[in-house]
């Protein structure tokens, strides 16, 4: 092969190699963009499905917090007898049952929000138990009075959690 033949071969193959390289680059870029677009559409479709479930979970947890709020709880659950221990156990059992009924909602809400809710639940139970353990409280009616008196001086434990739930819903919307 002479130099002119080699040069002629180079002139013929060089444009083909350049076209092949540019084609490969554009095909690769197009494929990556198409994959990103598909992932975005899939994510968007998942959001359409997940958003109502998330909102429902927040709604249920807000309802849970309202139901276990000591003021609402004492109005809703009347004492069956005058025994303060039995009444406090009934209140705590009601709170635990409500909580267990909503356990699955933690999948759809943030960990921080779930921790606020658990803390509110535990603080409410603690408030009831501490009030029942008070020696000045002799019966169920006095237990109700004691809890309501405490709530007049300080916020219900559920208020902070309910505020947190509302703020998270605002962020989602």
C-alpha positions as CSV (number, residue, x, y, z in Angstrom):
1,X,0.0,0.0,0.0
2,X,1.3,3.3,-0.9
3,X,1.1,6.5,1.0
4,X,-1.6,7.9,-1.3
5,X,-3.7,4.7,-0.8
6,X,-3.3,4.9,2.9
7,X,-4.2,8.6,2.8
8,X,-7.2,7.9,0.7
9,X,-8.3,5.1,3.1
10,X,-8.0,7.6,6.0
11,X,-10.0,10.2,4.1
12,X,-12.8,7.7,3.6
13,X,-12.8,6.1,7.1
14,X,-12.3,9.2,9.2
15,X,-15.7,10.8,8.3
16,X,-17.3,7.5,9.0
17,X,-15.7,7.2,12.4
18,X,-16.7,10.8,13.3
19,X,-20.3,10.1,12.2
20,X,-20.3,6.9,14.2
21,X,-18.9,8.7,17.3
22,X,-21.4,11.5,17.0
23,X,-24.2,9.1,16.4
24,X,-23.2,7.0,19.5
25,X,-23.1,10.2,21.6
26,X,-26.5,11.4,20.5
27,X,-28.0,7.9,20.9
28,X,-26.5,7.5,24.4
29,X,-27.8,11.0,25.4
30,X,-31.2,10.3,24.0
31,X,-31.4,6.9,25.8
32,X,-30.4,8.5,29.1
33,X,-33.0,11.3,28.7
34,X,-35.7,8.8,27.7
35,X,-34.9,6.7,30.9
36,X,-35.1,9.9,33.0
37,X,-38.4,10.8,31.4
38,X,-39.8,7.3,32.1
39,X,-38.6,7.4,35.7
40,X,-40.2,10.8,36.1
41,X,-43.5,9.7,34.7
42,X,-43.5,6.6,36.9
43,X,-42.7,8.7,39.9
44,X,-45.4,11.2,39.0
45,X,-47.9,8.3,38.6
46,X,-46.8,6.9,42.0
47,X,-47.3,10.3,43.5
48,X,-50.9,10.4,42.2
49,X,-51.6,7.1,43.9
50,X,-49.6,7.8,47.1
51,X,-50.8,11.3,47.8
52,X,-54.4,10.3,48.7
53,X,-53.0,7.5,50.9
54,X,-50.6,9.9,52.7
55,X,-53.4,12.5,53.2
56,X,-55.7,9.8,54.6
57,X,-53.0,8.7,57.0
58,X,-52.4,12.2,58.2
59,X,-56.2,12.7,58.5
60,X,-56.5,9.5,60.6
61,X,-53.7,10.4,62.9
62,X,-55.2,13.9,63.4
63,X,-58.5,12.2,64.3
64,X,-56.5,9.8,66.6
65,X,-54.9,12.8,68.4
66,X,-58.3,14.5,68.8
67,X,-59.8,11.3,70.2
68,X,-57.1,10.8,72.8
69,X,-56.9,14.4,73.8
70,X,-57.6,14.2,77.5
71,X,-60.5,16.7,77.4
72,X,-62.3,14.8,74.6
73,X,-61.4,11.4,76.0
74,X,-62.9,12.2,79.4
75,X,-66.1,13.4,77.8
76,X,-66.4,10.4,75.5
77,X,-65.5,7.7,78.0
78,X,-67.7,7.9,81.1
79,X,-66.8,6.1,84.3
80,X,-68.6,2.8,84.8
81,X,-68.0,2.9,88.5
82,X,-66.5,5.2,91.1
83,X,-63.2,3.3,91.1
84,X,-60.5,5.6,89.9
85,X,-58.1,2.7,89.0
86,X,-60.7,1.0,86.9
87,X,-61.5,4.2,85.1
88,X,-57.9,5.1,84.5
89,X,-57.3,1.6,83.1
90,X,-60.4,2.0,80.8
91,X,-59.0,5.3,79.5
92,X,-55.5,3.8,78.9
93,X,-57.0,0.8,77.2
94,X,-59.0,3.0,75.0
95,X,-55.9,5.0,74.0
96,X,-54.0,1.9,73.3
97,X,-56.8,0.4,71.2
98,X,-57.1,3.6,69.2
99,X,-53.3,3.6,68.7
100,X,-53.2,-0.1,67.6
101,X,-56.0,0.6,65.2
102,X,-53.9,3.2,63.5
103,X,-50.5,1.5,63.6
104,X,-50.3,1.0,59.8
105,X,-50.5,4.7,59.2
106,X,-46.8,5.1,60.1
107,X,-46.0,3.8,56.7
108,X,-47.3,6.9,55.1
109,X,-46.1,9.6,57.5
110,X,-42.6,10.8,58.4
111,X,-40.7,9.3,61.2
112,X,-40.6,12.7,63.1
113,X,-44.4,13.0,62.9
114,X,-44.8,9.4,64.1
115,X,-42.5,10.1,67.0
116,X,-44.5,13.2,67.9
117,X,-47.7,11.1,67.9
118,X,-46.2,8.3,70.0
119,X,-44.9,10.9,72.5
120,X,-48.3,12.5,72.7
121,X,-49.9,9.1,73.3
122,X,-47.4,8.2,76.0
123,X,-47.7,11.6,77.7
124,X,-51.5,11.4,77.7
125,X,-51.3,7.9,79.3
126,X,-48.7,9.2,81.8
127,X,-51.0,12.2,82.7
128,X,-53.9,9.8,83.4
129,X,-51.8,7.4,85.4
130,X,-50.1,10.1,87.5
131,X,-53.5,11.7,88.2
132,X,-54.9,8.3,89.3
133,X,-51.9,7.7,91.5
134,X,-52.5,11.0,93.4
135,X,-53.6,10.3,96.9
136,X,-56.0,13.2,96.9
137,X,-57.9,11.7,94.1
138,X,-60.4,9.3,95.7
139,X,-62.8,8.3,92.8
140,X,-63.4,8.4,89.1
141,X,-65.1,11.8,89.2
142,X,-62.2,13.3,91.1
143,X,-59.8,11.8,88.5
144,X,-61.7,13.6,85.8
145,X,-61.5,16.8,87.7
146,X,-57.8,16.3,88.4
147,X,-57.0,15.8,84.7
148,X,-59.1,18.7,83.6
149,X,-57.5,20.9,86.2
150,X,-54.1,20.0,84.9
151,X,-55.2,20.8,81.4
152,X,-56.2,24.3,82.5
153,X,-52.7,25.0,83.7
154,X,-50.8,23.4,80.8
155,X,-51.5,22.4,77.2
156,X,-52.8,18.9,76.4
157,X,-50.0,16.6,75.3
158,X,-51.7,16.1,71.9
159,X,-51.6,19.7,70.9
160,X,-47.9,19.8,69.8
161,X,-48.4,16.5,67.8
162,X,-51.5,17.8,66.2
163,X,-49.7,21.0,65.2
164,X,-46.9,19.0,63.7
165,X,-49.3,16.9,61.7
166,X,-51.0,20.0,60.3
167,X,-47.7,21.5,59.4
168,X,-46.6,18.4,57.5
169,X,-49.9,18.3,55.6
170,X,-49.3,22.0,54.6
171,X,-45.8,21.0,53.3
172,X,-47.3,18.2,51.2
173,X,-50.0,20.4,49.7
